[in-house]
């Protein structure tokens, strides 16, 4: 790799010298502009979160994936914004989005009538009767995310847990292993939208 880089640098230097000899000093001064373009491209890639940080333990089990509507993408962005507001990192956003994918498929659920799990509502199916807040609060994506993250912060060592264990500790679901299937899509969404 070092040899390829050295040959590329020598090739660019040779072109710059030849250009200076043929066209005079103006062409020779234009050469550095060519060198700055790749550095800008590298900076854009560096802004994306590292997948190793987003999924530090690897995914567990078969992964599920759904196509998202504009509304669901807006909810992803709201979860990320609330995570940043809470002073938490990209991994917290992955846990929150993975949890919301399992609980609501990232749809801000109202009361579902007979299909409703007790009085669960919002992105995280939080329950007013369990102290998560009022219906108006838990159907507000920022509020519900902040409430989830407050619970996550209280879980000692959540950063070192698989997503499904961290999510289950906060949510206390009847299906504790179901969160695991959304980790890859949650990480992909955080990678895509963390800096947007």
Kinemage of the C-alpha trace (Angstrom):
@kinemage 1
@onewidth
@group {chain A} dominant
@subgroup {mainchain}
@vectorlist {calphas} color= white
{ca unk a 1} P 0.000 0.000 0.000
{ca unk a 2} L 2.897 2.337 0.805
{ca unk a 3} L 4.358 1.725 -2.659
{ca unk a 4} L 1.063 2.598 -4.371
{ca unk a 5} L 0.772 5.790 -2.335
{ca unk a 6} L 4.380 6.757 -3.089
{ca unk a 7} L 3.867 6.128 -6.828
{ca unk a 8} L 0.664 8.227 -6.752
{ca unk a 9} L 2.454 11.115 -5.042
{ca unk a 10} L 5.369 10.907 -7.446
{ca unk a 11} L 2.928 10.760 -10.398
{ca unk a 12} L 1.085 13.884 -9.190
{ca unk a 13} L 4.374 15.670 -8.559
{ca unk a 14} L 5.575 14.724 -12.048
{ca unk a 15} L 2.361 16.036 -13.622
{ca unk a 16} L 2.626 19.273 -11.656
{ca unk a 17} L 6.244 19.730 -12.755
{ca unk a 18} L 5.417 18.952 -16.390
{ca unk a 19} L 2.454 21.335 -16.275
{ca unk a 20} L 4.658 24.056 -14.867
{ca unk a 21} L 7.214 23.533 -17.591
{ca unk a 22} L 4.610 23.683 -20.398
{ca unk a 23} L 2.091 26.245 -19.146
{ca unk a 24} L 4.194 28.318 -16.815
{ca unk a 25} L 3.710 29.168 -13.132
{ca unk a 26} L -0.140 29.339 -13.256
{ca unk a 27} L -0.577 25.617 -13.970
{ca unk a 28} L 2.031 24.692 -11.363
{ca unk a 29} L 0.120 26.614 -8.670
{ca unk a 30} L -3.144 24.819 -9.558
{ca unk a 31} L -1.755 21.403 -8.543
{ca unk a 32} L -2.407 21.724 -4.757
{ca unk a 33} L -6.171 22.119 -5.421
{ca unk a 34} L -6.188 18.530 -6.723
{ca unk a 35} L -4.644 17.285 -3.474
{ca unk a 36} L -7.269 18.909 -1.193
{ca unk a 37} L -10.285 17.150 -2.768
{ca unk a 38} L -9.489 13.654 -1.376
{ca unk a 39} L -8.948 15.094 2.121
{ca unk a 40} L -12.458 16.610 2.054
{ca unk a 41} L -13.939 13.247 1.044
{ca unk a 42} L -12.149 11.527 3.945
{ca unk a 43} L -13.512 14.116 6.406
{ca unk a 44} L -17.115 13.363 5.357
{ca unk a 45} L -16.610 9.627 5.962
{ca unk a 46} L -15.037 10.304 9.361
{ca unk a 47} L -18.276 11.988 10.505
{ca unk a 48} L -20.197 8.694 10.362
{ca unk a 49} L -20.190 6.691 13.588
{ca unk a 50} L -18.028 3.573 13.666
{ca unk a 51} L -20.073 0.351 13.411
{ca unk a 52} L -17.812 -1.196 16.066
{ca unk a 53} L -19.034 1.463 18.488
{ca unk a 54} L -22.659 1.094 17.402
{ca unk a 55} L -22.675 -2.722 17.742
{ca unk a 56} L -19.843 -3.486 20.196
{ca unk a 57} L -21.022 -7.044 20.938
{ca unk a 58} L -22.150 -8.049 17.458
{ca unk a 59} L -25.763 -8.855 16.694
{ca unk a 60} L -27.563 -11.733 18.365
{ca unk a 61} L -29.671 -14.083 16.292
{ca unk a 62} L -31.510 -13.514 13.033
{ca unk a 63} L -32.035 -9.869 12.158
{ca unk a 64} L -35.279 -8.275 10.976
{ca unk a 65} L -35.603 -5.223 8.758
{ca unk a 66} L -38.534 -3.079 7.653
{ca unk a 67} L -38.870 -0.309 5.097
{ca unk a 68} L -39.544 3.034 6.764
{ca unk a 69} L -42.043 5.732 5.828
{ca unk a 70} L -41.202 9.435 6.094
{ca unk a 71} L -43.000 9.516 9.452
{ca unk a 72} L -40.897 6.629 10.790
{ca unk a 73} L -37.684 8.310 9.603
{ca unk a 74} L -38.812 11.520 11.337
{ca unk a 75} L -39.219 9.473 14.538
{ca unk a 76} L -35.687 8.068 14.102
{ca unk a 77} L -34.382 11.628 13.846
{ca unk a 78} L -36.411 12.653 16.910
{ca unk a 79} L -34.908 9.768 18.917
{ca unk a 80} L -31.392 10.765 17.831
{ca unk a 81} L -32.018 14.438 18.681
{ca unk a 82} L -33.353 13.492 22.133
{ca unk a 83} L -30.357 11.201 22.705
{ca unk a 84} L -27.978 14.059 21.943
{ca unk a 85} L -30.031 16.400 24.167
{ca unk a 86} L -29.715 13.852 26.995
{ca unk a 87} L -25.926 13.949 26.539
{ca unk a 88} L -25.758 10.303 25.528
{ca unk a 89} L -23.807 8.703 22.705
{ca unk a 90} L -24.544 6.806 19.502
{ca unk a 91} L -24.819 3.457 21.305
{ca unk a 92} L -27.667 4.835 23.433
{ca unk a 93} L -29.429 5.875 20.218
{ca unk a 94} L -29.005 2.340 18.826
{ca unk a 95} L -30.559 0.861 21.980
{ca unk a 96} L -33.426 3.379 21.876
{ca unk a 97} L -34.145 2.897 18.161
{ca unk a 98} L -33.892 -0.895 18.430
{ca unk a 99} L -36.349 -0.778 21.324
{ca unk a 100} L -38.768 1.456 19.407
{ca unk a 101} L -38.527 -0.822 16.356
{ca unk a 102} L -39.688 -3.742 18.500
{ca unk a 103} L -42.315 -1.845 20.470
{ca unk a 104} L -43.976 0.185 17.703
{ca unk a 105} L -42.061 -0.271 14.417
{ca unk a 106} L -41.175 3.424 14.966
{ca unk a 107} L -44.815 4.491 14.724
{ca unk a 108} L -46.140 6.815 17.399
{ca unk a 109} L -48.968 4.568 18.590
{ca unk a 110} L -52.146 5.884 20.106
{ca unk a 111} L -54.527 3.668 22.040
{ca unk a 112} L -55.099 0.490 20.019
{ca unk a 113} L -58.442 -0.480 21.515
{ca unk a 114} L -58.748 -4.212 22.190
{ca unk a 115} L -55.397 -4.878 20.500
{ca unk a 116} L -53.706 -2.571 23.027
{ca unk a 117} L -51.332 -4.013 25.624
{ca unk a 118} L -53.068 -2.487 28.646
{ca unk a 119} L -52.633 1.283 28.178
{ca unk a 120} L -49.321 1.227 26.260
{ca unk a 121} L -48.789 4.070 23.781
{ca unk a 122} L -46.153 5.992 21.833
{ca unk a 123} L -42.894 4.877 20.239
{ca unk a 124} L -41.874 2.764 23.245
{ca unk a 125} L -45.360 1.520 24.281
{ca unk a 126} L -44.959 3.250 27.604
{ca unk a 127} L -47.886 3.109 30.035
{ca unk a 128} L -49.371 6.092 31.869
{ca unk a 129} L -50.527 3.666 34.592
{ca unk a 130} L -46.893 2.600 35.136
{ca unk a 131} L -45.681 6.149 35.708
{ca unk a 132} L -44.137 6.894 32.300
{ca unk a 133} L -46.151 10.119 31.966
{ca unk a 134} L -49.461 11.293 30.595
{ca unk a 135} L -50.803 10.099 27.248
{ca unk a 136} L -49.861 13.486 25.751
{ca unk a 137} L -46.311 13.153 27.096
{ca unk a 138} L -45.618 9.575 26.038
{ca unk a 139} L -46.958 10.189 22.544
{ca unk a 140} L -44.426 13.035 22.166
{ca unk a 141} L -41.316 11.409 20.580
{ca unk a 142} L -38.849 13.649 22.441
{ca unk a 143} L -40.493 13.130 25.819
{ca unk a 144} L -40.874 9.368 25.399
{ca unk a 145} L -37.256 9.002 24.264
{ca unk a 146} L -35.986 11.082 27.182
{ca unk a 147} L -38.059 8.918 29.555
{ca unk a 148} L -36.607 5.745 28.027
{ca unk a 149} L -33.063 7.129 28.228
{ca unk a 150} L -33.576 8.181 31.852
{ca unk a 151} L -34.405 4.547 32.584
{ca unk a 152} L -31.414 3.359 30.556
{ca unk a 153} L -29.035 5.638 32.482
{ca unk a 154} L -30.138 3.916 35.685
{ca unk a 155} L -29.063 0.510 34.381
{ca unk a 156} L -25.534 -0.099 35.651
{ca unk a 157} L -23.251 -1.156 32.806
{ca unk a 158} L -25.849 -0.794 30.034
{ca unk a 159} L -23.035 0.177 27.636
{ca unk a 160} L -21.506 -3.270 28.078
{ca unk a 161} L -24.762 -5.193 27.615
{ca unk a 162} L -26.218 -6.646 24.450
{ca unk a 163} L -29.016 -4.398 23.157
{ca unk a 164} L -31.756 -6.864 24.109
{ca unk a 165} L -30.587 -7.051 27.735
{ca unk a 166} L -30.325 -3.265 28.115
{ca unk a 167} L -33.719 -2.719 26.462
{ca unk a 168} L -35.403 -5.434 28.534
{ca unk a 169} L -34.027 -4.027 31.770
{ca unk a 170} L -35.781 -0.723 31.034
{ca unk a 171} L -38.921 -2.029 29.321
{ca unk a 172} L -39.654 -5.227 31.297
{ca unk a 173} L -41.297 -6.862 28.279
{ca unk a 174} L -43.078 -10.202 28.207
{ca unk a 175} L -40.810 -10.998 25.223
{ca unk a 176} L -37.320 -10.001 26.402
{ca unk a 177} L -35.357 -11.517 23.508
{ca unk a 178} L -37.349 -9.837 20.735
{ca unk a 179} L -35.313 -6.620 20.876
{ca unk a 180} L -32.204 -8.392 19.554
{ca unk a 181} L -33.585 -8.762 16.025
{ca unk a 182} L -33.531 -4.982 15.402
{ca unk a 183} L -29.929 -4.181 16.362
{ca unk a 184} L -28.480 -4.107 12.825
{ca unk a 185} L -31.220 -1.875 11.406
{ca unk a 186} L -31.017 0.405 14.464
{ca unk a 187} L -27.245 0.726 14.014
{ca unk a 188} L -27.654 1.402 10.292
{ca unk a 189} L -30.188 4.137 11.038
{ca unk a 190} L -27.922 5.790 13.616
{ca unk a 191} L -24.981 5.625 11.175
{ca unk a 192} L -27.130 7.249 8.493
{ca unk a 193} L -28.811 9.962 10.572
{ca unk a 194} L -26.500 10.778 13.534
{ca unk a 195} L -24.874 13.714 11.705
{ca unk a 196} L -27.804 14.728 9.496
